[in-house]
């Protein structure tokens, strides 16, 4: 979890911060920058990187888990942005 105020209005995100190590913005960006600049990663599309290392999530998440989380995320975004237009 990146230590920013972006999730301050989402109660569940605050809950997750209790259990996950917080990272600075720089630490949070490090893996993205690594993947963008590391020679040889051009063909690694679709892989999950954590702390600049390929990580296998297959043992941790099922497609159903991810689908439920995706739908929840869309719902929260719709609710939180409904009054912005």
N, C-alpha and C positions, 0 to 999 in steps of 0.2 A: 504494500500500500504506500503510495507516494504521499508525503506529508505536505498536502496543500489544502486550501479551503474549498476546493471544488465539490467535495462530498459532504460538506457540513450540513446541508439541508436534507440529507438522505439518512434516515435513522439506521437502516441496515448497514450502510457503509461505515457508520460510526461504530457499530457493533463489531464489524470485521477488523477494524483498527486495533481492537483490544487483543486479538489473537495473532495478528501478523506483525512482523517487524516493519516498522516504518522506514522508508528510505527518503533521503533528500531528493530534491528535484534532479540534481546532477546524477545521483546514483540511479534514479528511476530512468533517466534518459540514456544511461551508459550502454545498455543492451541494444537499444534501437540504433544508437550511433555505431556500435560495434558491428551489428548486422549490415548496416548501410555501407560501411567502409572496409570490412574485412575481405581481402581477396579470396576467391574460391567459394564464396557463399551464393553466387549467382544462381545455382541450381538447387538451393535448399528451400524452395518455396513450400509453404504449408507446414514447416517445422515450427515447434515452439521452443523459444530460447528463454532461459531464466538465468540471470546473472551471467550473461554472455556464454552460456553453455546449452547445447541441445538437451531438452528434457522430454521424456516420454510421459505424456499425460494419460495414455490409454489405460493404465492401471488405476487411475484416480477418478476419472470422469467417464460416464457413459453418454452416448448421444442423447438419451432422454434427459439426463441431468443438464446437459448443455442447452438443450431446447427449452427446458423450463426456465433456466437462468436467462436465456435470450429473450423469451417472452416477457419475463418479469422486468428486464431492463427496458424493453420497448414501452411497456406500460408506465413505468416510472418516468421515463423521458417525456412521454405524451402528457402525463399529468402535470409535470413540473414546467413544461413549456407551453401549456394550453393558453395561458394569458399573455404570452409574449408577442402574439401577432396582432 
